[in-house]
Amino acid sequence: MAQSAATDLVSMRTRVMVVDDSAVVRGFIVRILQSDSTIELVATCSNGQSAVHQVARAKPDVVILDIEMPVMDGLTALPKLLAADPDTRVIMASTLTQKNAEVSLEAMALGAADYIPKPVASQLNGNDNFQRDLLAKIAALGRRRQDRAHVATIPAAVPRKPPAFALRNVPPRDPRIVAIGSSTGGPQALLTLLKSLSPDCSVPIVIAQHMPATFTTVLAQHIERTAGRPCREAVHGEAIAPGRIYLAPGDFHFELARDGTALKAQLNKTPPQNFCRPSVNPLFCSVARLFGAQAVAIMLTGMGSDGLDGTREIAGAGGAVIAQDEASSVVWGMPGAIANAGLCSAVLPLTGIAPHLISLFARSRR
């Protein structure tokens, strides 16, 4: 019996491959992984070409992939790794430069699941935030892959269990603002959603995406190009205008406030919430206070439960709440938390959210 339990534990561990040209960084990451009994280190590689050669044998659930490497860089290796196993979850490891932010966003468009800012050599020792974030991402992505693999083994004839969550019935109201929260997998989900919105959605769109500074600057530029409407990082004290998109800048909480009749952005560096700054909660709570039933909240893919409290306030005020569904989410943590709490008026695949949002605006006009 004990041997069987041990075998089950090993089979449930997340298999991880580390790819980085720096022996110091590889050793640092390996020590972090070896401290977690739920992780099995299956390979370490010093360049992308070596990783491509080893991936079929190692069969990793998660690959931590450096961007800048000799022989073959991470962006070149990424599609080759995914071709070998499309369900492998890849985390791009990137230093905090604008160039690497651009490459990381390109990598996510090519299929990478997430990214993690890599500390410089002088910051390796005692970097608890990096260790916590890395282990959390591996756990979420590894569990997501295993869940999908389990579903794939269920015969089509076996009926799937219906969702356990109930949906709220929200009467038609004139939406005055759209607030979006996202994390793991969020950048690509945001681009997919926002490029599909019609000009009828002319209210302000405010976003809290878990991302560090530099990365949010680049993401705002990508959103503007893709969505075809102005997008920028929010600036403290600036007026929030209809038809524009405002993104919480990295390392700042983003809230909305009234100044007379004007709606303005408020940024602060109060302590992180749910280990996040920006956090979804402050933004959603401020939207609930100012707009009540005329708010629309959208929760996209992300791990954890950040935004649950803020969503509860929007739902309590009568606002519409839309969550991305599990099948289309990279990680169904944040949207799953609000769905299972019974706060949603709709739970939809990513490609169904924009049409539903457009219908809310059309319904309110009627």
Contacts in CASP RR format, 6 or more apart in sequence:
PFRMAT RR
TARGET T0000
AUTHOR 0000-0000-0000
METHOD contacts of the structure
MODEL  1
MAQSAATDLVSMRTRVMVVDDSAVVRGFIVRILQSDSTIELVATCSNGQS
AVHQVARAKPDVVILDIEMPVMDGLTALPKLLAADPDTRVIMASTLTQKN
AEVSLEAMALGAADYIPKPVASQLNGNDNFQRDLLAKIAALGRRRQDRAH
VATIPAAVPRKPPAFALRNVPPRDPRIVAIGSSTGGPQALLTLLKSLSPD
CSVPIVIAQHMPATFTTVLAQHIERTAGRPCREAVHGEAIAPGRIYLAPG
DFHFELARDGTALKAQLNKTPPQNFCRPSVNPLFCSVARLFGAQAVAIML
TGMGSDGLDGTREIAGAGGAVIAQDEASSVVWGMPGAIANAGLCSAVLPL
TGIAPHLISLFARSRR
10 40 0 8 1.000
12 38 0 8 1.000
12 146 0 8 1.000
13 37 0 8 1.000
13 38 0 8 1.000
13 39 0 8 1.000
13 40 0 8 1.000
14 38 0 8 1.000
14 39 0 8 1.000
14 40 0 8 1.000
14 61 0 8 1.000
14 62 0 8 1.000
14 138 0 8 1.000
14 139 0 8 1.000
14 141 0 8 1.000
14 142 0 8 1.000
14 143 0 8 1.000
14 146 0 8 1.000
15 40 0 8 1.000
15 42 0 8 1.000
15 58 0 8 1.000
15 59 0 8 1.000
15 60 0 8 1.000
15 61 0 8 1.000
15 62 0 8 1.000
16 33 0 8 1.000
16 39 0 8 1.000
16 40 0 8 1.000
16 41 0 8 1.000
16 42 0 8 1.000
16 60 0 8 1.000
16 61 0 8 1.000
16 62 0 8 1.000
16 63 0 8 1.000
16 64 0 8 1.000
16 138 0 8 1.000
17 42 0 8 1.000
17 43 0 8 1.000
17 44 0 8 1.000
17 45 0 8 1.000
17 51 0 8 1.000
17 54 0 8 1.000
17 55 0 8 1.000
17 58 0 8 1.000
17 60 0 8 1.000
17 62 0 8 1.000
17 63 0 8 1.000
17 64 0 8 1.000
18 26 0 8 1.000
18 29 0 8 1.000
18 30 0 8 1.000
18 33 0 8 1.000
18 41 0 8 1.000
18 43 0 8 1.000
18 44 0 8 1.000
18 45 0 8 1.000
18 64 0 8 1.000
19 44 0 8 1.000
19 45 0 8 1.000
19 46 0 8 1.000
19 47 0 8 1.000
19 48 0 8 1.000
19 50 0 8 1.000
19 51 0 8 1.000
19 63 0 8 1.000
19 64 0 8 1.000
19 65 0 8 1.000
19 66 0 8 1.000
19 69 0 8 1.000
19 74 0 8 1.000
19 77 0 8 1.000
20 26 0 8 1.000
20 29 0 8 1.000
20 46 0 8 1.000
20 64 0 8 1.000
20 66 0 8 1.000
20 69 0 8 1.000
20 93 0 8 1.000
21 46 0 8 1.000
21 47 0 8 1.000
21 66 0 8 1.000
21 68 0 8 1.000
21 69 0 8 1.000
21 70 0 8 1.000
22 66 0 8 1.000
22 121 0 8 1.000
23 46 0 8 1.000
24 121 0 8 1.000
24 124 0 8 1.000
25 66 0 8 1.000
25 93 0 8 1.000
25 118 0 8 1.000
25 121 0 8 1.000
25 124 0 8 1.000
26 44 0 8 1.000
26 46 0 8 1.000
27 44 0 8 1.000
28 124 0 8 1.000
29 64 0 8 1.000
29 134 0 8 1.000
30 41 0 8 1.000
30 44 0 8 1.000
32 130 0 8 1.000
32 131 0 8 1.000
32 134 0 8 1.000
32 135 0 8 1.000
33 39 0 8 1.000
33 41 0 8 1.000
33 138 0 8 1.000
34 41 0 8 1.000
35 131 0 8 1.000
36 135 0 8 1.000
36 138 0 8 1.000
38 139 0 8 1.000
39 135 0 8 1.000
39 138 0 8 1.000
42 58 0 8 1.000
42 59 0 8 1.000
42 60 0 8 1.000
43 51 0 8 1.000
43 54 0 8 1.000
43 55 0 8 1.000
43 57 0 8 1.000
43 58 0 8 1.000
43 60 0 8 1.000
45 51 0 8 1.000
45 54 0 8 1.000
46 69 0 8 1.000
47 69 0 8 1.000
47 70 0 8 1.000
47 71 0 8 1.000
47 72 0 8 1.000
48 65 0 8 1.000
48 69 0 8 1.000
48 71 0 8 1.000
48 72 0 8 1.000
48 73 0 8 1.000
48 74 0 8 1.000
48 76 0 8 1.000
48 77 0 8 1.000
49 71 0 8 1.000
49 72 0 8 1.000
49 77 0 8 1.000
50 71 0 8 1.000
51 63 0 8 1.000
51 65 0 8 1.000
51 77 0 8 1.000
51 81 0 8 1.000
52 72 0 8 1.000
52 77 0 8 1.000
52 80 0 8 1.000
52 81 0 8 1.000
52 84 0 8 1.000
55 63 0 8 1.000
55 81 0 8 1.000
55 84 0 8 1.000
55 85 0 8 1.000
55 88 0 8 1.000
56 84 0 8 1.000
56 85 0 8 1.000
59 85 0 8 1.000
60 88 0 8 1.000
61 88 0 8 1.000
61 89 0 8 1.000
61 141 0 8 1.000
61 142 0 8 1.000
61 145 0 8 1.000
61 146 0 8 1.000
62 88 0 8 1.000
62 89 0 8 1.000
62 90 0 8 1.000
62 91 0 8 1.000
62 138 0 8 1.000
62 141 0 8 1.000
62 142 0 8 1.000
62 145 0 8 1.000
63 81 0 8 1.000
63 88 0 8 1.000
63 89 0 8 1.000
63 90 0 8 1.000
63 91 0 8 1.000
64 91 0 8 1.000
64 93 0 8 1.000
64 116 0 8 1.000
64 134 0 8 1.000
64 138 0 8 1.000
65 74 0 8 1.000
65 77 0 8 1.000
65 78 0 8 1.000
65 81 0 8 1.000
65 90 0 8 1.000
65 91 0 8 1.000
65 92 0 8 1.000
65 93 0 8 1.000
65 112 0 8 1.000
66 74 0 8 1.000
66 93 0 8 1.000
66 118 0 8 1.000
67 73 0 8 1.000
67 74 0 8 1.000
67 75 0 8 1.000
67 92 0 8 1.000
67 93 0 8 1.000
67 94 0 8 1.000
67 95 0 8 1.000
67 100 0 8 1.000
67 103 0 8 1.000
67 104 0 8 1.000
67 107 0 8 1.000
68 74 0 8 1.000
68 95 0 8 1.000
68 100 0 8 1.000
74 92 0 8 1.000
74 107 0 8 1.000
75 103 0 8 1.000
75 106 0 8 1.000
75 107 0 8 1.000
75 110 0 8 1.000
78 90 0 8 1.000
78 92 0 8 1.000
78 107 0 8 1.000
78 110 0 8 1.000
78 111 0 8 1.000
78 112 0 8 1.000
79 110 0 8 1.000
81 88 0 8 1.000
81 90 0 8 1.000
82 88 0 8 1.000
82 90 0 8 1.000
82 110 0 8 1.000
82 111 0 8 1.000
87 145 0 8 1.000
87 148 0 8 1.000
87 149 0 8 1.000
88 145 0 8 1.000
89 113 0 8 1.000
89 114 0 8 1.000
89 141 0 8 1.000
89 142 0 8 1.000
89 144 0 8 1.000
89 145 0 8 1.000
89 330 0 8 1.000
90 107 0 8 1.000
90 111 0 8 1.000
90 112 0 8 1.000
90 113 0 8 1.000
91 112 0 8 1.000
91 113 0 8 1.000
91 114 0 8 1.000
91 115 0 8 1.000
91 116 0 8 1.000
91 134 0 8 1.000
91 137 0 8 1.000
91 138 0 8 1.000
91 141 0 8 1.000
92 103 0 8 1.000
92 104 0 8 1.000
92 107 0 8 1.000
92 108 0 8 1.000
92 112 0 8 1.000
92 114 0 8 1.000
92 115 0 8 1.000
92 116 0 8 1.000
93 115 0 8 1.000
93 116 0 8 1.000
93 118 0 8 1.000
94 100 0 8 1.000
94 101 0 8 1.000
94 103 0 8 1.000
94 104 0 8 1.000
94 115 0 8 1.000
94 116 0 8 1.000
94 117 0 8 1.000
94 118 0 8 1.000
95 117 0 8 1.000
95 118 0 8 1.000
95 120 0 8 1.000
96 117 0 8 1.000
96 212 0 8 1.000
96 213 0 8 1.000
96 214 0 8 1.000
96 215 0 8 1.000
97 214 0 8 1.000
98 214 0 8 1.000
98 217 0 8 1.000
98 218 0 8 1.000
101 214 0 8 1.000
101 215 0 8 1.000
101 217 0 8 1.000
101 218 0 8 1.000
101 219 0 8 1.000
102 218 0 8 1.000
104 112 0 8 1.000
104 115 0 8 1.000
104 215 0 8 1.000
105 187 0 8 1.000
105 215 0 8 1.000
105 218 0 8 1.000
105 219 0 8 1.000
105 222 0 8 1.000
107 115 0 8 1.000
108 114 0 8 1.000
108 115 0 8 1.000
108 185 0 8 1.000
108 187 0 8 1.000
108 188 0 8 1.000
109 188 0 8 1.000
109 191 0 8 1.000
111 188 0 8 1.000
113 141 0 8 1.000
113 184 0 8 1.000
113 185 0 8 1.000
113 330 0 8 1.000
114 137 0 8 1.000
114 141 0 8 1.000
114 184 0 8 1.000
114 185 0 8 1.000
114 330 0 8 1.000
115 215 0 8 1.000
116 130 0 8 1.000
116 133 0 8 1.000
116 134 0 8 1.000
116 137 0 8 1.000
117 130 0 8 1.000
117 212 0 8 1.000
117 215 0 8 1.000
118 130 0 8 1.000
119 127 0 8 1.000
119 130 0 8 1.000
132 275 0 8 1.000
133 275 0 8 1.000
136 303 0 8 1.000
137 184 0 8 1.000
137 303 0 8 1.000
140 184 0 8 1.000
140 302 0 8 1.000
140 303 0 8 1.000
140 304 0 8 1.000
140 331 0 8 1.000
140 333 0 8 1.000
141 184 0 8 1.000
141 330 0 8 1.000
141 331 0 8 1.000
144 330 0 8 1.000
144 331 0 8 1.000
144 332 0 8 1.000
154 160 0 8 1.000
163 339 0 8 1.000
163 347 0 8 1.000
164 340 0 8 1.000
165 336 0 8 1.000
165 339 0 8 1.000
165 340 0 8 1.000
165 341 0 8 1.000
165 342 0 8 1.000
165 344 0 8 1.000
165 347 0 8 1.000
166 342 0 8 1.000
167 342 0 8 1.000
167 344 0 8 1.000
167 345 0 8 1.000
167 346 0 8 1.000
167 347 0 8 1.000
168 315 0 8 1.000
168 321 0 8 1.000
168 342 0 8 1.000
168 343 0 8 1.000
168 344 0 8 1.000
168 345 0 8 1.000
169 345 0 8 1.000
170 318 0 8 1.000
170 319 0 8 1.000
170 320 0 8 1.000
170 321 0 8 1.000
170 345 0 8 1.000
172 360 0 8 1.000
172 363 0 8 1.000
172 364 0 8 1.000
172 366 0 8 1.000
173 293 0 8 1.000
173 294 0 8 1.000
173 319 0 8 1.000
173 320 0 8 1.000
173 364 0 8 1.000
174 294 0 8 1.000
174 364 0 8 1.000
175 203 0 8 1.000
175 294 0 8 1.000
175 295 0 8 1.000
175 296 0 8 1.000
175 320 0 8 1.000
175 360 0 8 1.000
175 361 0 8 1.000
175 364 0 8 1.000
176 203 0 8 1.000
176 291 0 8 1.000
176 294 0 8 1.000
176 295 0 8 1.000
177 203 0 8 1.000
177 204 0 8 1.000
177 205 0 8 1.000
177 206 0 8 1.000
177 256 0 8 1.000
177 287 0 8 1.000
177 290 0 8 1.000
177 291 0 8 1.000
177 294 0 8 1.000
177 295 0 8 1.000
177 296 0 8 1.000
178 201 0 8 1.000
178 203 0 8 1.000
178 204 0 8 1.000
178 205 0 8 1.000
178 206 0 8 1.000
178 296 0 8 1.000
178 297 0 8 1.000
178 298 0 8 1.000
178 357 0 8 1.000
179 205 0 8 1.000
179 206 0 8 1.000
179 207 0 8 1.000
179 208 0 8 1.000
179 283 0 8 1.000
179 284 0 8 1.000
179 287 0 8 1.000
179 295 0 8 1.000
179 296 0 8 1.000
179 297 0 8 1.000
179 298 0 8 1.000
179 314 0 8 1.000
180 190 0 8 1.000
180 193 0 8 1.000
180 205 0 8 1.000
180 206 0 8 1.000
180 207 0 8 1.000
180 208 0 8 1.000
180 209 0 8 1.000
180 297 0 8 1.000
180 298 0 8 1.000
180 299 0 8 1.000
180 300 0 8 1.000
181 207 0 8 1.000
181 208 0 8 1.000
181 209 0 8 1.000
181 280 0 8 1.000
181 283 0 8 1.000
181 284 0 8 1.000
181 297 0 8 1.000
181 298 0 8 1.000
181 299 0 8 1.000
181 300 0 8 1.000
181 307 0 8 1.000
181 334 0 8 1.000
182 189 0 8 1.000
182 190 0 8 1.000
182 207 0 8 1.000
182 208 0 8 1.000
182 209 0 8 1.000
182 210 0 8 1.000
182 299 0 8 1.000
182 300 0 8 1.000
182 301 0 8 1.000
182 302 0 8 1.000
182 334 0 8 1.000
183 209 0 8 1.000
183 210 0 8 1.000
183 276 0 8 1.000
183 301 0 8 1.000
183 302 0 8 1.000
183 303 0 8 1.000
183 304 0 8 1.000
183 306 0 8 1.000
183 331 0 8 1.000
183 334 0 8 1.000
184 210 0 8 1.000
184 301 0 8 1.000
184 302 0 8 1.000
184 303 0 8 1.000
184 330 0 8 1.000
184 331 0 8 1.000
185 300 0 8 1.000
185 301 0 8 1.000
185 302 0 8 1.000
185 329 0 8 1.000
185 330 0 8 1.000
185 331 0 8 1.000
186 209 0 8 1.000
186 300 0 8 1.000
186 301 0 8 1.000
186 302 0 8 1.000
186 330 0 8 1.000
187 209 0 8 1.000
187 211 0 8 1.000
187 219 0 8 1.000
187 222 0 8 1.000
189 300 0 8 1.000
189 301 0 8 1.000
189 324 0 8 1.000
189 329 0 8 1.000
189 330 0 8 1.000
189 350 0 8 1.000
190 207 0 8 1.000
190 209 0 8 1.000
190 219 0 8 1.000
190 223 0 8 1.000
190 300 0 8 1.000
191 222 0 8 1.000
191 223 0 8 1.000
191 226 0 8 1.000
191 227 0 8 1.000
192 350 0 8 1.000
192 351 0 8 1.000
193 298 0 8 1.000
193 300 0 8 1.000
193 350 0 8 1.000
193 353 0 8 1.000
193 354 0 8 1.000
194 205 0 8 1.000
194 223 0 8 1.000
194 226 0 8 1.000
194 227 0 8 1.000
194 229 0 8 1.000
194 245 0 8 1.000
195 226 0 8 1.000
195 227 0 8 1.000
195 228 0 8 1.000
196 351 0 8 1.000
196 354 0 8 1.000
196 355 0 8 1.000
197 227 0 8 1.000
197 354 0 8 1.000
197 357 0 8 1.000
197 358 0 8 1.000
198 358 0 8 1.000
200 358 0 8 1.000
200 361 0 8 1.000
200 362 0 8 1.000
201 243 0 8 1.000
201 357 0 8 1.000
201 358 0 8 1.000
201 361 0 8 1.000
202 242 0 8 1.000
202 243 0 8 1.000
203 242 0 8 1.000
203 243 0 8 1.000
204 240 0 8 1.000
204 241 0 8 1.000
204 242 0 8 1.000
204 243 0 8 1.000
204 244 0 8 1.000
204 245 0 8 1.000
204 246 0 8 1.000
204 263 0 8 1.000
205 243 0 8 1.000
205 244 0 8 1.000
205 245 0 8 1.000
205 246 0 8 1.000
206 234 0 8 1.000
206 240 0 8 1.000
206 245 0 8 1.000
206 246 0 8 1.000
206 248 0 8 1.000
206 254 0 8 1.000
206 256 0 8 1.000
206 283 0 8 1.000
206 287 0 8 1.000
207 245 0 8 1.000
207 246 0 8 1.000
207 247 0 8 1.000
207 248 0 8 1.000
208 248 0 8 1.000
208 254 0 8 1.000
208 278 0 8 1.000
208 279 0 8 1.000
208 280 0 8 1.000
208 282 0 8 1.000
208 283 0 8 1.000
208 284 0 8 1.000
209 216 0 8 1.000
209 219 0 8 1.000
209 247 0 8 1.000
209 248 0 8 1.000
209 278 0 8 1.000
210 276 0 8 1.000
210 278 0 8 1.000
210 302 0 8 1.000
210 306 0 8 1.000
211 219 0 8 1.000
211 250 0 8 1.000
211 278 0 8 1.000
212 250 0 8 1.000
212 251 0 8 1.000
213 249 0 8 1.000
213 250 0 8 1.000
213 251 0 8 1.000
215 250 0 8 1.000
216 233 0 8 1.000
216 247 0 8 1.000
216 248 0 8 1.000
216 249 0 8 1.000
216 250 0 8 1.000
217 233 0 8 1.000
217 249 0 8 1.000
219 247 0 8 1.000
220 231 0 8 1.000
220 232 0 8 1.000
220 233 0 8 1.000
220 245 0 8 1.000
220 247 0 8 1.000
221 231 0 8 1.000
223 231 0 8 1.000
223 245 0 8 1.000
223 247 0 8 1.000
224 230 0 8 1.000
224 231 0 8 1.000
224 232 0 8 1.000
224 245 0 8 1.000
227 245 0 8 1.000
229 243 0 8 1.000
229 244 0 8 1.000
229 245 0 8 1.000
230 243 0 8 1.000
230 244 0 8 1.000
230 245 0 8 1.000
231 244 0 8 1.000
231 245 0 8 1.000
231 246 0 8 1.000
231 247 0 8 1.000
232 244 0 8 1.000
232 245 0 8 1.000
232 246 0 8 1.000
232 247 0 8 1.000
233 246 0 8 1.000
233 247 0 8 1.000
233 248 0 8 1.000
233 249 0 8 1.000
233 250 0 8 1.000
234 240 0 8 1.000
234 246 0 8 1.000
234 247 0 8 1.000
234 248 0 8 1.000
234 249 0 8 1.000
234 254 0 8 1.000
234 265 0 8 1.000
234 267 0 8 1.000
235 265 0 8 1.000
235 267 0 8 1.000
236 265 0 8 1.000
236 266 0 8 1.000
236 267 0 8 1.000
237 259 0 8 1.000
237 264 0 8 1.000
237 265 0 8 1.000
237 266 0 8 1.000
237 267 0 8 1.000
238 264 0 8 1.000
238 265 0 8 1.000
239 262 0 8 1.000
239 263 0 8 1.000
239 264 0 8 1.000
240 246 0 8 1.000
240 256 0 8 1.000
240 263 0 8 1.000
240 264 0 8 1.000
240 265 0 8 1.000
246 254 0 8 1.000
246 265 0 8 1.000
247 254 0 8 1.000
248 254 0 8 1.000
248 278 0 8 1.000
248 283 0 8 1.000
249 267 0 8 1.000
249 278 0 8 1.000
250 277 0 8 1.000
250 278 0 8 1.000
251 269 0 8 1.000
251 277 0 8 1.000
251 278 0 8 1.000
252 267 0 8 1.000
252 268 0 8 1.000
252 269 0 8 1.000
252 277 0 8 1.000
252 278 0 8 1.000
253 267 0 8 1.000
253 268 0 8 1.000
253 269 0 8 1.000
253 270 0 8 1.000
253 273 0 8 1.000
253 277 0 8 1.000
253 278 0 8 1.000
253 279 0 8 1.000
253 282 0 8 1.000
253 283 0 8 1.000
254 265 0 8 1.000
254 266 0 8 1.000
254 267 0 8 1.000
254 278 0 8 1.000
254 282 0 8 1.000
254 283 0 8 1.000
255 265 0 8 1.000
255 266 0 8 1.000
255 267 0 8 1.000
255 268 0 8 1.000
255 282 0 8 1.000
255 283 0 8 1.000
255 285 0 8 1.000
255 286 0 8 1.000
256 263 0 8 1.000
256 264 0 8 1.000
256 265 0 8 1.000
256 266 0 8 1.000
256 283 0 8 1.000
256 286 0 8 1.000
256 287 0 8 1.000
256 290 0 8 1.000
257 263 0 8 1.000
257 264 0 8 1.000
257 265 0 8 1.000
257 266 0 8 1.000
257 286 0 8 1.000
257 290 0 8 1.000
258 264 0 8 1.000
258 290 0 8 1.000
263 290 0 8 1.000
266 286 0 8 1.000
269 277 0 8 1.000
270 282 0 8 1.000
271 277 0 8 1.000
272 279 0 8 1.000
273 279 0 8 1.000
273 281 0 8 1.000
273 282 0 8 1.000
273 306 0 8 1.000
274 281 0 8 1.000
274 304 0 8 1.000
274 305 0 8 1.000
274 306 0 8 1.000
274 307 0 8 1.000
276 306 0 8 1.000
279 306 0 8 1.000
279 307 0 8 1.000
280 299 0 8 1.000
280 306 0 8 1.000
280 307 0 8 1.000
280 310 0 8 1.000
280 334 0 8 1.000
281 306 0 8 1.000
281 307 0 8 1.000
281 308 0 8 1.000
281 309 0 8 1.000
281 310 0 8 1.000
284 297 0 8 1.000
284 307 0 8 1.000
284 309 0 8 1.000
284 310 0 8 1.000
284 311 0 8 1.000
284 313 0 8 1.000
284 314 0 8 1.000
285 309 0 8 1.000
285 310 0 8 1.000
285 313 0 8 1.000
287 295 0 8 1.000
287 297 0 8 1.000
287 314 0 8 1.000
288 295 0 8 1.000
288 310 0 8 1.000
288 313 0 8 1.000
288 314 0 8 1.000
288 316 0 8 1.000
288 317 0 8 1.000
288 319 0 8 1.000
289 313 0 8 1.000
291 317 0 8 1.000
292 314 0 8 1.000
292 317 0 8 1.000
292 318 0 8 1.000
292 319 0 8 1.000
293 317 0 8 1.000
293 318 0 8 1.000
293 319 0 8 1.000
294 319 0 8 1.000
295 314 0 8 1.000
295 317 0 8 1.000
295 319 0 8 1.000
295 320 0 8 1.000
296 319 0 8 1.000
296 320 0 8 1.000
296 321 0 8 1.000
296 322 0 8 1.000
296 357 0 8 1.000
296 360 0 8 1.000
297 310 0 8 1.000
297 311 0 8 1.000
297 314 0 8 1.000
297 315 0 8 1.000
297 319 0 8 1.000
297 320 0 8 1.000
297 321 0 8 1.000
297 322 0 8 1.000
298 321 0 8 1.000
298 322 0 8 1.000
298 323 0 8 1.000
298 324 0 8 1.000
298 353 0 8 1.000
298 357 0 8 1.000
299 307 0 8 1.000
299 311 0 8 1.000
299 321 0 8 1.000
299 322 0 8 1.000
299 323 0 8 1.000
299 324 0 8 1.000
299 334 0 8 1.000
299 335 0 8 1.000
299 336 0 8 1.000
299 338 0 8 1.000
300 324 0 8 1.000
300 329 0 8 1.000
300 334 0 8 1.000
300 335 0 8 1.000
300 350 0 8 1.000
301 324 0 8 1.000
301 328 0 8 1.000
301 329 0 8 1.000
301 330 0 8 1.000
301 331 0 8 1.000
301 332 0 8 1.000
301 333 0 8 1.000
301 334 0 8 1.000
301 335 0 8 1.000
301 350 0 8 1.000
302 329 0 8 1.000
302 330 0 8 1.000
302 331 0 8 1.000
302 332 0 8 1.000
302 333 0 8 1.000
302 334 0 8 1.000
302 335 0 8 1.000
303 331 0 8 1.000
303 333 0 8 1.000
303 334 0 8 1.000
304 331 0 8 1.000
304 333 0 8 1.000
304 334 0 8 1.000
304 337 0 8 1.000
305 333 0 8 1.000
305 334 0 8 1.000
305 337 0 8 1.000
306 334 0 8 1.000
307 334 0 8 1.000
307 337 0 8 1.000
307 338 0 8 1.000
308 334 0 8 1.000
308 337 0 8 1.000
308 338 0 8 1.000
308 341 0 8 1.000
311 321 0 8 1.000
311 338 0 8 1.000
311 341 0 8 1.000
311 343 0 8 1.000
312 338 0 8 1.000
312 341 0 8 1.000
312 343 0 8 1.000
314 321 0 8 1.000
315 321 0 8 1.000
315 342 0 8 1.000
315 343 0 8 1.000
315 344 0 8 1.000
319 345 0 8 1.000
320 345 0 8 1.000
320 346 0 8 1.000
320 360 0 8 1.000
321 338 0 8 1.000
321 343 0 8 1.000
321 344 0 8 1.000
321 345 0 8 1.000
321 346 0 8 1.000
322 344 0 8 1.000
322 345 0 8 1.000
322 346 0 8 1.000
322 347 0 8 1.000
322 348 0 8 1.000
322 353 0 8 1.000
322 356 0 8 1.000
322 357 0 8 1.000
323 335 0 8 1.000
323 336 0 8 1.000
323 338 0 8 1.000
323 339 0 8 1.000
323 344 0 8 1.000
323 346 0 8 1.000
323 347 0 8 1.000
323 348 0 8 1.000
324 332 0 8 1.000
324 335 0 8 1.000
324 347 0 8 1.000
324 348 0 8 1.000
324 349 0 8 1.000
324 350 0 8 1.000
324 353 0 8 1.000
325 332 0 8 1.000
325 335 0 8 1.000
325 347 0 8 1.000
325 348 0 8 1.000
325 349 0 8 1.000
325 350 0 8 1.000
326 332 0 8 1.000
326 335 0 8 1.000
326 336 0 8 1.000
327 349 0 8 1.000
328 349 0 8 1.000
328 350 0 8 1.000
328 351 0 8 1.000
329 335 0 8 1.000
329 350 0 8 1.000
335 347 0 8 1.000
338 344 0 8 1.000
339 347 0 8 1.000
346 356 0 8 1.000
348 356 0 8 1.000
END
